[in-house]
Amino acid sequence: GKASDSLKQIGEAGEILQNVGDKIFDVGATLTTKVTVPIAAAGTAAVKTASDFDSAMSKVAAVSGATGDDLETKFSASEAAEAMNYMAMAGWKTGDMLSGIDGIMNLAAASGEDLATTSDIVTDALTAFGLSAADSGHFADVLASASSNANTNVSMLGESFKYCAPIAGALGFSCEDTAEALGLMANAGIKSTQSGTSMRSIMTALSSEVKFCSSSFGEMEIATSNADGSMRDLSDILADCRVAFDQMSESEKASAAQALVGKNAMSGFLALMNAAPQDVEKLSSAIANCDGTSLSMAETMQDNLGGQLTILKSQLEELAISFGEILMPVIRSIVTKIQEFIDKLNAMDPATKETIVKVALVAAAMGPLLVVIGKVISS
């Protein structure tokens, strides 16, 4: 009676234990393959993204004196961090960055250029023209308008500005007139570095006395400065030069161009002189009414599947950063503790280190053994 009852209870308990063992084994395997590994992978990705962003923000903060809270942005965070680093290197402070990032982001989206590259172009050119961060939105519109109404793009215009913007700024020529002239050169196939160096020579030549000779009008002097000594607008000087060139023969034009700006820049100057009136008017009008151009172009560029996917990618990146920011204090704490532990290990004598290694090897060997024990129990 009692013995058989006890055996029966032990048998039932054994069966329950086996079922529980099977269930635990199955759940453990499932958790490992379907939950633990993906969570670990997602956590690793989130921490890396947040860590990269954290590093970029630290770099920006170090250069500009900004804090993390000051640099909150609605744009793709790591891209904005890279763009802001160029702003910081240009001497922009936090307020400048926040006022300038919108225009730069719109220009990057409008042109399809990399955000950091666009930021570099805008900050360099603004500095050269003596403009401030508050002008970045308008300058972005100037570039967007010039690139969409002439045979060039933002990247090539940026390369051109690199060479001619410093002299333009020194002479007081506007970024609008400079962009117009570079656009007209681009229409004649003179772009990037070539147009930039040509424009530099042309501006230098126009800063002093300008006279043209022709059999049709004798001698004509072009006024390049105002009564107060300041330079006239570049577009006005070039318009007056065109009046003279329109009355010259082809050989006279070539001679006049070479005499004024030199052999290397003469093709660029001739491109400005020979530009069709309707092309000059089209580009001039577009630049004069450019405000809002980069935003409009950006919206058009983003209004497609590729644009939506870009936005989705940005949102996912920010989601990863938000996860990472939650994990970051914990990760930092763990890393700090590990660093402290390693410091202690380094301070130990060789014999103690050897003992720890042996213990660690035993612990590592116990893992598979425990799995085997679990299988034995469940079986």
Residue pairs with C-beta under 8 A, 6 or more apart in sequence:
17 377
18 377
18 378
18 379
21 374
21 377
21 378
21 379
22 378
24 374
24 378
25 374
25 375
25 378
28 374
42 323
43 323
43 327
45 320
46 320
46 321
46 323
46 324
46 327
47 324
47 327
47 328
47 331
48 324
49 78
49 317
49 320
49 321
49 324
50 320
50 321
50 323
50 324
50 325
50 327
50 328
51 324
51 328
52 78
53 77
53 78
53 81
53 321
53 324
54 324
54 328
56 78
56 81
56 82
56 85
57 68
57 71
57 81
59 81
59 85
60 66
60 71
60 81
60 84
60 85
60 88
60 97
61 67
61 68
61 71
63 85
63 88
63 89
64 84
64 87
64 88
64 92
64 93
64 94
64 97
65 93
65 94
66 88
66 93
66 94
66 97
67 94
70 94
70 98
71 80
71 81
71 84
71 94
71 97
71 98
73 80
73 98
73 101
75 101
75 105
75 115
75 314
76 115
76 313
76 314
76 317
76 318
77 317
77 318
77 321
78 317
78 321
79 115
79 116
79 314
80 101
80 105
80 115
82 115
82 116
82 119
83 101
83 104
83 105
83 108
83 115
83 116
83 118
83 119
84 97
84 101
84 119
85 116
86 116
86 119
86 120
86 123
87 96
87 97
87 100
87 101
87 119
87 123
87 133
88 97
89 123
90 123
90 124
90 126
90 127
91 127
92 100
92 123
92 133
95 133
96 132
96 133
96 134
97 133
99 133
99 134
99 136
100 122
100 123
100 133
100 134
100 136
100 137
102 137
103 122
103 136
103 137
103 138
103 139
103 140
103 141
103 294
104 115
104 118
104 119
104 122
104 136
104 140
105 115
105 298
106 137
106 140
106 144
106 294
106 295
106 297
106 298
107 113
107 118
107 122
107 140
107 143
107 144
107 154
107 294
107 298
108 114
108 115
108 117
108 118
108 119
109 297
109 298
109 301
109 302
110 144
110 154
110 293
110 294
110 295
110 296
110 297
110 298
110 300
110 301
111 118
111 143
111 144
111 147
111 153
111 154
111 155
111 297
112 301
113 121
113 153
113 154
113 155
117 155
117 158
118 154
118 158
120 158
121 143
121 154
121 155
121 157
121 158
121 161
122 136
122 139
122 140
122 143
123 136
124 158
124 161
124 162
124 165
125 139
125 158
125 161
125 165
125 175
126 132
126 133
126 135
126 136
126 139
128 161
128 165
128 166
128 168
128 169
129 139
129 165
129 168
129 169
129 174
129 175
130 169
131 139
131 175
137 294
138 290
138 291
139 175
140 294
141 290
141 291
141 292
141 293
141 294
142 175
142 176
142 179
142 287
142 290
143 154
143 157
143 158
143 179
143 294
144 154
144 290
144 293
144 294
144 297
145 179
145 286
145 287
145 289
145 290
145 293
146 152
146 157
146 179
146 180
146 182
146 183
146 283
146 286
146 287
147 153
147 154
147 157
147 183
148 286
148 293
148 297
149 183
149 282
149 283
149 286
149 287
150 182
150 183
150 184
150 186
150 187
150 283
151 183
151 186
151 187
151 189
151 191
152 182
152 183
152 186
152 191
156 186
156 191
156 192
156 195
157 179
157 182
157 183
159 192
159 193
159 196
160 182
160 191
160 192
160 193
160 195
160 196
160 199
161 178
161 182
161 196
162 196
163 193
163 196
163 197
163 199
163 200
164 178
164 182
164 196
164 197
164 199
164 200
164 203
165 175
165 178
167 200
167 203
167 204
168 174
168 175
168 178
168 199
168 203
168 234
171 203
171 206
171 207
171 231
172 230
172 231
173 203
173 231
173 233
173 234
174 233
174 234
176 287
176 288
176 290
177 233
177 234
177 235
178 199
178 234
179 287
180 235
180 280
180 283
180 284
180 287
181 199
181 202
181 234
181 235
181 238
181 272
182 195
182 196
182 199
183 283
183 287
184 271
184 272
184 275
184 279
184 280
184 283
185 191
185 195
185 198
185 199
185 268
185 271
185 272
186 195
187 271
187 275
187 279
188 267
188 271
188 274
188 275
190 198
190 267
190 268
190 271
194 268
195 268
197 264
197 265
198 261
198 264
198 265
198 267
198 268
198 269
199 265
199 268
200 265
201 261
201 262
201 264
201 265
201 268
202 261
202 265
202 268
202 269
202 272
203 234
205 260
205 261
205 262
205 265
206 224
206 234
206 237
207 224
207 231
208 224
209 221
209 224
210 221
210 222
210 224
210 237
210 241
210 260
211 219
211 220
211 221
211 222
212 219
212 220
212 222
212 241
212 244
212 245
212 248
212 256
213 219
213 220
213 252
213 256
214 220
214 244
214 247
214 248
214 249
214 252
214 256
215 249
215 252
216 247
216 248
217 244
217 247
220 244
222 237
222 240
222 241
222 244
223 232
223 237
223 240
224 231
224 232
224 237
225 231
225 232
226 232
231 237
235 284
238 272
238 273
241 272
241 273
242 272
242 273
242 275
244 256
245 253
245 256
245 273
245 274
248 256
253 270
253 273
253 274
254 266
254 270
257 266
257 269
257 270
257 273
258 266
260 269
261 268
261 269
286 293
301 307
302 308
302 310
302 311
345 353
345 356
348 356
